[in-house]
Amino acid sequence: MTELYLVRHGETDWNAARRIQGSTDIPLNDTGRAQARHTGRLLASRTWDAVVSSPLSRAQETAELIAGEIGTEAPELLDAIVERQYGAAEGLDYRTLDALFPKGVPVPGRESRHEVASRVLPALLALAENRPGQRVVVVTHGGVIRTVLNALEPDKRELQGVPITNGSVHSFRYEEGMLQLVEFDDPIERESVDPDAPDFDEQNPMAARDERDGRL
């Protein structure tokens, strides 16, 4: 059995401004760095074998700060768990998004949830297969975590309303060739979430639109 703990990166200025980031490489702000250190201190209550990260700087710096707190080697980068690409919507806030791309108008260059799942899930399965019996922190993005959740638990619609906040932790188990959600409300997760912090769907108007429409 391998345990993967998916962590959302800390806050960026674009998160705070409710701008769509996607694959645009926006660094952490000071709040995000504090969130990463806080999450690292919570994770330090357990023993870890490795930290793996998306290559985007906001995830990579989060992973480096966490690794410093839990005492592992420098994070390994995994390209396949990079954030969902939002194409022409990247950089927009919800008002500009609605003005340029009203509901029903396709956004050029946007990756579908199916496309995200097709690259992320095999990468996580391979990571778990290559680290049997290990416990690994995986620092990634809100869109990736939401996609994994929807793919693994498609019938649990109530989980879609659970906040995915910056620095939050979500635990999964790999066993007998399958990746399973352990607890979205893992004790680490409950401690790491600021109840007043906005979640991923609030910060990302494109993702919020997808959730309302039920689209992948």
C-alpha positions in Angstrom: 0.0 0.0 0.0 1.2 3.5 -0.9 -0.2 6.7 0.6 -0.4 9.9 -1.4 -1.3 13.1 0.3 -2.3 15.7 -2.3 -1.6 19.3 -1.1 -2.8 22.4 -2.8 -0.1 25.1 -3.2 -0.1 28.3 -1.1 -1.8 31.5 -2.1 -0.6 33.8 -5.0 -1.5 37.3 -5.8 -3.7 36.0 -8.6 -5.5 33.8 -6.2 -6.1 36.8 -3.9 -7.4 38.8 -6.9 -9.6 35.9 -8.1 -7.8 35.7 -11.4 -7.6 32.5 -13.3 -4.0 31.1 -13.2 -4.0 27.7 -15.0 -0.6 27.0 -16.5 0.5 30.6 -16.0 3.5 30.6 -13.7 2.6 32.9 -10.8 4.7 32.7 -7.6 3.6 32.5 -4.1 3.0 35.6 -2.1 3.9 36.0 1.6 0.5 34.6 2.7 1.2 31.6 0.5 4.6 31.0 2.0 3.1 31.1 5.5 0.4 28.7 4.5 3.0 26.3 3.1 5.1 26.4 6.3 2.0 25.9 8.4 1.0 22.8 6.3 4.5 21.5 6.6 4.4 21.8 10.4 1.1 19.8 10.4 2.5 17.2 8.1 5.6 16.9 10.3 3.5 14.9 12.9 3.9 11.9 10.5 6.8 10.2 8.8 7.3 10.8 5.0 9.4 9.3 2.3 9.3 12.0 -0.4 7.8 15.2 -1.7 6.7 15.4 -5.3 5.6 18.6 -7.0 4.2 20.2 -10.0 6.9 22.2 -11.8 5.0 25.5 -11.6 6.8 27.8 -9.1 3.9 28.2 -6.8 3.7 24.5 -6.2 7.5 24.0 -6.3 8.1 26.6 -3.6 5.3 25.2 -1.5 6.9 21.8 -1.8 10.3 23.1 -0.9 9.0 24.8 2.2 7.1 21.6 3.2 10.2 19.4 2.6 12.1 21.7 5.0 9.5 21.2 7.7 9.2 17.5 7.4 12.9 16.7 6.8 12.8 15.1 3.4 15.1 15.6 0.4 14.4 18.3 -2.2 11.1 17.8 -4.1 11.0 15.8 -7.2 9.2 17.5 -10.1 6.4 15.7 -12.0 5.3 17.5 -15.2 2.0 15.6 -15.5 0.5 17.1 -12.3 0.7 20.7 -13.5 -2.4 22.8 -13.2 -5.2 22.6 -15.8 -4.7 24.9 -18.8 -7.4 27.5 -19.2 -6.2 28.8 -22.5 -7.5 32.3 -23.3 -9.2 32.6 -19.9 -5.9 32.7 -18.0 -5.3 36.0 -16.3 -9.0 37.0 -16.3 -11.3 37.7 -13.4 -14.9 36.6 -13.4 -16.3 39.8 -14.8 -13.9 39.8 -17.8 -14.5 36.1 -18.3 -18.2 36.5 -18.5 -17.9 39.5 -20.9 -15.5 37.8 -23.3 -16.8 34.2 -23.0 -20.4 34.2 -21.9 -21.9 30.9 -20.7 -21.9 28.4 -23.6 -19.1 30.1 -25.5 -16.0 27.8 -25.7 -12.7 29.2 -24.4 -9.9 28.6 -26.9 -7.1 26.4 -25.5 -8.9 25.3 -22.4 -8.2 21.8 -21.2 -11.2 19.6 -20.4 -11.5 17.8 -17.1 -11.3 14.5 -19.1 -8.0 15.7 -20.6 -6.6 16.6 -17.2 -7.7 13.3 -15.8 -6.0 11.4 -18.7 -2.6 12.8 -17.8 -2.9 13.2 -14.0 -4.3 9.8 -13.0 -1.8 7.7 -14.8 1.0 9.8 -13.4 -0.3 9.3 -9.8 -0.7 5.6 -10.4 2.8 5.3 -11.7 4.2 7.3 -8.8 2.4 5.0 -6.3 3.6 1.9 -8.2 7.2 3.0 -8.1 7.1 3.7 -4.4 5.4 0.7 -2.8 4.8 1.0 0.9 5.8 4.7 1.0 4.0 7.8 2.2 4.4 10.7 -0.3 3.4 14.4 -0.2 2.3 15.5 -3.7 2.0 19.3 -4.1 -0.3 20.2 -6.9 -3.2 22.5 -7.8 -6.9 23.0 -7.1 -8.0 22.0 -10.6 -5.9 18.8 -10.4 -7.3 17.9 -7.0 -10.8 18.6 -8.0 -10.4 16.5 -11.2 -8.9 13.6 -9.2 -11.8 13.7 -6.8 -14.4 13.8 -9.5 -12.8 10.9 -11.3 -12.4 8.7 -8.3 -15.7 9.6 -6.6 -18.1 10.5 -9.4 -21.2 9.6 -7.4 -20.4 11.6 -4.3 -21.7 14.9 -5.5 -21.6 16.3 -1.9 -17.8 16.2 -2.0 -17.7 18.8 -4.8 -18.9 21.4 -2.3 -16.0 20.7 0.1 -13.5 23.6 -0.1 -10.1 23.1 -1.6 -8.2 25.9 0.1 -4.6 26.9 -0.4 -2.3 24.7 1.7 -5.0 22.0 2.3 -4.2 18.3 2.4 -6.2 15.4 0.9 -5.3 11.8 1.5 -5.4 8.9 -1.0 -4.4 5.3 -0.9 -3.0 3.1 -3.7 -3.7 -0.6 -3.3 -4.2 -3.5 -5.7 -3.7 -1.3 -8.7 -6.3 1.3 -7.7 -6.2 4.8 -6.2 -8.8 5.5 -3.6 -9.8 8.5 -1.6 -9.1 7.9 2.1 -10.6 11.0 3.7 -11.2 14.3 2.2 -11.7 15.4 5.8 -8.5 13.9 7.0 -7.5 15.2 10.4 -4.6 17.0 8.8 -7.0 18.5 6.3 -9.3 19.8 9.0 -6.5 21.5 10.8 -5.0 23.0 7.7 -8.1 24.7 6.4 -8.8 28.2 7.3 -12.6 28.4 7.5 -12.5 32.0 6.3 -10.2 31.3 3.3 -11.7 31.2 -0.1 -11.7 27.8 -1.9 -10.5 27.0 -5.3 -13.8 27.4 -7.1 -14.3 30.8 -5.6 -10.8 31.9 -6.7 -11.2 30.4 -10.2 -14.4 31.6 -12.0 -13.8 29.1 -14.8 -13.8 26.2 -12.4 -16.8 27.6 -10.6 -18.7 27.7 -13.9 -17.8 24.1 -14.6 -19.0 23.0 -11.2 -22.4 24.8 -11.6 -22.8 23.3 -15.1 -21.6 19.8 -14.1 -19.2 19.7 -17.0 -15.9 17.8 -17.2 
